[in-house]
Amino acid sequence: MRVFLPEWAPQEGVLMAFPTAATDWNYILEEAQLQYRRIIEAFTAEGINVILLCHDREEAAQCLSDCPQERIIYVTTDYNDTWTRDYGPLTVAKDDRLRALDFGFNGWGLKFASDKDNLVNLRLSEKYMILPETYRNERAFVLEGGSVETDGHGTILTTTRCLCSPNRNGGLNKREAEIRLQELLGASHVLFLDYGALEGDDTDSHIDTLARLAPGNTILFTGCRNVDDSHFEELLKMRAQLSLFRNAEGEAFNLVELPMPDPIFDENGDRLPATYANYLVTDNVIFMPTYAQPANDMLALQTVRIAFPDHKVVGIDCSTLIKQHGSLHCATMQIPVNLLNPAVYEQ
């Protein structure tokens, strides 16, 4: 039986990809590299290892020279862009061993180039970062890491707009998508959110922008209290649906509402999909995206502590990340303990 590991399972590092001129960050490359340095500095300061994909190791290492180098594993490979959450491996436990599942990635439903991103996990296996006996090619099924949340006990939370998108797997219905999650991730209880679209979201409503499972039968979700906000009605419907959800035992979830950041717009006046739900859970620390909005940022930090009282909560300014329509969780993929080849630490 397969068990999809939750984000709070013990970790040995976080997978990221360094911005280069060959990525969509090229128009603000220096700013983007400083953003990634800020994130990696925060991670390494808390003892988090970073497995960093890069096109040029020297370029990346020079930018990160102030970070403890023993905490960074540089992996030279090719990729289209830096959103490792959606093309990094999803980890399941099976027969007391971990399996790194390599799902298909097609640029969020054929919106962007993804030919190189789609091969990243295969390249990690070829480089023996992930051992061949651990790697599993599941690229016949398109599935992004940001589209699924699990409690580690068989429950998966996802969204209908994403998993049933016609440009991913031909437009599966809910039952067909549920069967695939059962087969591939060991899901025994699948919950589909039907509401929650955010302006500027290229992902077709990834769950990690809207609602996150947490220990103790808890869901943190993005709320909206401003009736004049364009998201108000959609997020109100989402909240109502969440209140009707039940866990595998038939119990209601504890719902914890995260604030909505004040609107952030790009240079063309289009709204960006900023959300505090896009946080990263590590062993002892929650890393929260912040957006230079002191009151909202502080409220979000305090709210997450409700669901993770034993974790330290660290805010990281993600004002640059959001310019490319993603945030902290989108730019990272946790790597559970014992997934990587131990020899990678000897390089």
C-alpha positions in Angstrom: 0.0 0.0 0.0 1.3 3.4 -0.9 1.2 6.3 1.6 1.7 9.9 0.2 3.9 11.6 2.8 2.7 14.9 4.3 4.8 18.0 4.2 5.6 17.7 7.9 7.2 14.3 7.5 10.9 14.4 8.5 13.0 16.1 5.9 16.6 16.2 4.8 16.3 19.2 2.5 14.4 21.4 0.1 14.7 21.3 -3.7 15.0 24.7 -5.5 16.1 26.0 -8.9 18.3 29.0 -9.3 17.1 31.9 -11.6 19.2 32.4 -14.7 18.9 34.4 -17.9 17.4 31.3 -19.6 14.4 31.4 -17.3 11.4 33.8 -17.2 13.3 35.8 -14.5 15.7 37.2 -17.1 13.9 40.6 -17.2 14.6 41.2 -13.5 17.4 38.7 -13.1 19.5 40.4 -10.5 16.4 41.1 -8.3 15.3 37.5 -8.7 18.7 36.1 -7.7 18.7 38.4 -4.7 15.2 37.0 -3.8 16.4 33.4 -4.0 19.5 34.3 -1.9 17.2 35.8 0.7 15.2 32.5 0.8 18.2 30.3 0.9 19.8 32.4 3.6 16.7 32.0 5.7 16.6 28.2 5.1 20.3 27.6 5.9 20.2 29.9 9.0 17.6 27.4 10.4 19.8 24.4 9.5 17.8 23.5 6.3 19.7 21.8 3.5 19.1 23.1 0.0 19.4 20.9 -3.1 19.8 23.6 -5.7 19.4 23.1 -9.4 21.5 25.4 -11.4 22.7 26.0 -15.0 26.0 27.3 -13.9 27.4 26.2 -10.5 29.9 29.1 -10.3 27.2 31.7 -10.9 25.0 30.3 -8.3 27.7 29.8 -5.7 29.0 33.3 -6.2 25.5 34.7 -5.5 25.2 32.5 -2.4 28.8 32.9 -1.2 27.5 34.3 2.2 25.4 31.2 2.8 27.0 28.1 4.6 28.1 26.1 1.6 27.9 22.8 3.5 24.2 23.3 3.5 23.9 23.6 -0.3 24.1 20.8 -2.8 24.5 22.2 -6.3 23.1 20.1 -9.1 24.0 21.2 -12.6 21.1 20.4 -15.0 18.7 22.1 -17.4 15.2 23.4 -16.6 12.7 25.9 -18.0 11.9 27.8 -14.8 12.2 27.7 -11.1 8.9 26.4 -9.8 10.2 23.1 -8.3 7.0 22.4 -6.4 5.2 21.5 -9.6 7.9 19.3 -11.3 9.8 18.0 -8.3 9.3 14.4 -7.1 6.2 13.5 -5.0 7.2 11.0 -2.3 5.2 7.9 -1.2 6.2 5.2 1.3 5.6 1.6 0.1 6.7 -1.6 1.8 8.8 0.5 4.3 10.7 2.1 1.4 10.3 5.5 -0.2 9.5 6.0 -3.8 10.1 9.2 -5.7 7.2 9.6 -8.2 8.0 11.5 -11.3 4.7 12.8 -12.7 4.2 14.5 -16.0 4.5 18.3 -16.0 3.1 20.2 -19.0 3.4 23.9 -18.0 0.1 24.1 -16.0 -2.0 22.8 -18.8 0.1 23.7 -21.8 0.4 27.4 -20.9 4.2 27.6 -20.8 7.3 25.7 -22.1 8.0 22.7 -19.8 10.1 20.2 -21.8 13.1 20.6 -19.6 11.2 20.8 -16.3 9.4 17.6 -17.2 12.8 15.8 -17.3 14.3 17.1 -14.1 13.4 14.1 -11.9 14.8 11.7 -14.6 18.0 13.7 -14.6 18.2 13.5 -10.8 17.9 9.7 -11.2 20.5 9.6 -14.0 22.9 11.5 -11.7 22.2 9.0 -8.9 20.9 11.8 -6.7 17.7 9.7 -6.5 18.6 6.0 -6.7 17.2 4.2 -9.7 15.5 1.7 -7.5 13.7 4.6 -5.7 12.7 6.5 -8.9 9.4 5.7 -10.5 8.4 7.1 -13.9 4.7 8.2 -13.7 4.9 10.9 -16.4 2.0 9.4 -18.3 -0.1 11.2 -15.7 0.1 15.0 -15.4 0.2 16.0 -11.7 1.7 19.1 -10.1 2.9 19.1 -6.5 1.1 22.3 -5.7 -2.2 20.7 -6.7 -2.5 18.1 -4.0 -2.4 18.2 -0.2 -2.3 15.2 2.1 -2.6 14.5 5.8 -0.4 11.4 5.5 -3.3 9.1 6.4 -4.9 8.7 3.0 -6.8 12.0 2.7 -6.0 14.2 -0.3 -7.3 17.7 -0.7 -7.3 19.1 -4.3 -9.3 21.3 -6.6 -11.7 20.4 -9.4 -10.5 23.1 -11.7 -6.9 21.8 -11.8 -7.3 18.0 -11.7 -10.2 17.9 -14.1 -8.6 20.4 -16.5 -8.9 19.3 -20.1 -5.3 20.3 -20.9 -3.8 18.1 -18.3 -5.2 14.6 -18.6 -7.8 15.0 -21.2 -10.5 16.4 -18.8 -11.0 13.7 -16.2 -14.2 13.8 -14.2 -13.9 13.7 -10.4 -14.4 10.0 -10.1 -11.7 9.3 -12.7 -9.3 11.7 -11.1 -10.0 10.1 -7.7 -9.2 6.6 -9.1 -5.8 7.8 -10.4 -5.0 9.4 -7.0 -5.9 6.1 -5.3 -3.7 4.1 -7.7 -0.7 6.4 -7.7 -0.7 8.1 -4.3 -2.6 5.6 -2.2 -5.5 8.0 -1.6 -8.4 6.6 0.4 -10.4 9.8 0.8 -10.3 12.6 -1.8 -11.8 16.0 -1.2 -12.4 18.3 -4.3 -12.7 22.0 -3.8 -14.9 23.6 -6.5 -14.3 27.2 -5.6 -11.4 29.6 -5.0 -10.0 31.0 -8.3 -7.6 33.8 -7.7 -6.9 36.6 -10.2 -3.5 36.1 -11.9 -3.3 32.4 -11.1 -1.8 30.4 -14.0 -2.3 27.1 -12.2 -6.1 26.7 -12.4 -6.5 26.9 -8.7 -3.7 25.0 -7.1 -4.7 23.9 -3.6 -1.5 25.4 -2.1 -2.8 28.9 -2.8 -6.2 28.2 -1.2 -6.3 25.6 1.6 -3.7 23.6 3.4 -4.0 20.5 5.5 -2.3 20.5 8.9 -2.0 18.0 11.8 -4.9 17.7 14.2 -7.6 17.5 11.6 -7.0 21.1 10.6 -7.4 23.1 7.4 -5.9 26.5 7.0 -7.6 28.5 4.2 -7.4 31.8 2.4 -10.3 34.0 3.6 -11.5 37.4 2.3 -13.5 39.8 4.5 -13.6 42.7 2.1 -17.0 42.6 0.3 -15.6 44.9 -2.4 -12.7 42.5 -3.2 -13.2 40.6 -6.5 -12.4 37.4 -4.6 -15.0 37.8 -1.9 -17.8 35.7 -3.4 -15.6 32.9 -4.7 -13.7 32.6 -1.4 -16.9 32.7 0.6 -18.2 29.8 -1.4 -14.9 28.0 -0.8 -15.2 28.5 2.9 -18.8 27.2 2.9 -17.7 24.0 1.0 -14.8 23.5 3.5 -17.2 23.6 6.4 -19.1 20.7 4.8 -16.0 18.6 4.3 -15.5 15.6 6.6 -12.3 13.6 7.2 -12.1 9.8 6.6 -13.7 9.2 10.0 -16.7 11.5 9.2 -15.5 14.4 11.5 -15.6 18.0 10.5 -12.3 19.8 10.1 -11.0 22.5 12.3 -11.0 25.5 10.0 -8.4 28.3 10.5 -8.8 31.4 8.3 -5.7 33.1 6.9 -6.0 36.8 5.9 -5.9 37.9 2.3 -3.0 40.2 1.4 -3.9 43.6 0.1 -4.1 43.6 -3.7 -0.7 43.5 -5.4 -0.5 44.5 -9.1 2.0 44.0 -11.8 3.4 46.8 -14.1 0.4 46.4 -16.4 -2.1 46.9 -13.6 -3.1 43.2 -13.5 -3.6 41.6 -10.0 -1.1 39.0 -8.8 -2.2 35.9 -6.9 -0.6 36.7 -3.6 -1.7 34.4 -0.7 -0.4 33.5 2.7 -1.4 29.8 2.2 1.7 29.4 0.1 3.9 28.6 3.1 6.5 25.8 3.5 6.5 23.3 6.3 9.8 21.9 7.5 10.7 19.8 10.5 10.7 22.6 13.1 10.1 25.8 11.1 7.2 27.2 9.0 8.5 29.6 6.4 5.8 32.1 5.5 5.7 34.4 2.5 5.3 38.0 3.4 4.5 41.0 1.1 5.8 44.1 2.8 2.3 44.5 4.4 3.2 44.6 8.1 -0.2 44.2 9.6 -1.4 41.5 7.2 2.0 39.8 7.4 2.0 39.7 11.2 -1.6 38.4 11.3 -0.7 35.6 8.9 2.3 34.6 11.0 0.3 34.5 14.1 -2.5 32.6 12.5 -0.2 29.8 11.2 1.1 29.3 14.8 -2.5 28.2 15.8 -2.1 25.1 13.6 1.6 24.5 14.2 2.1 25.5 17.9 5.4 23.6 18.1 6.9 25.2 15.1 8.9 28.4 14.8 7.3 30.6 12.1 9.7 32.7 10.0 8.6 35.3 7.5 10.4 35.8 4.2 9.6 38.7 1.9 8.4 37.3 -1.4 7.6 40.5 -3.1 9.8 39.5 -6.1 8.5 35.9 -6.3 4.9 37.1 -6.7 5.9 39.1 -9.8 6.1 35.8 -11.7 2.7 34.7 -10.2 4.1 32.3 -7.6 5.3 32.4 -4.0 7.4 30.5 -1.4 5.7 27.1 -1.6 5.7 27.2 -5.4 9.5 27.7 -5.4 10.3 24.8 -3.1 9.8 21.0 -2.8 10.6 19.2 0.4 12.8 16.1 0.2 12.0 13.6 2.9 14.7 11.8 4.9 16.1 8.8 3.1 14.9 9.8 -0.4 18.3 11.0 -1.7 21.3 8.9 -2.3 23.6 9.4 0.8 26.6 9.8 -1.5 25.4 13.2 -2.6 26.7 14.7 0.6 30.2 13.4 -0.2 30.6 15.6 -3.4 
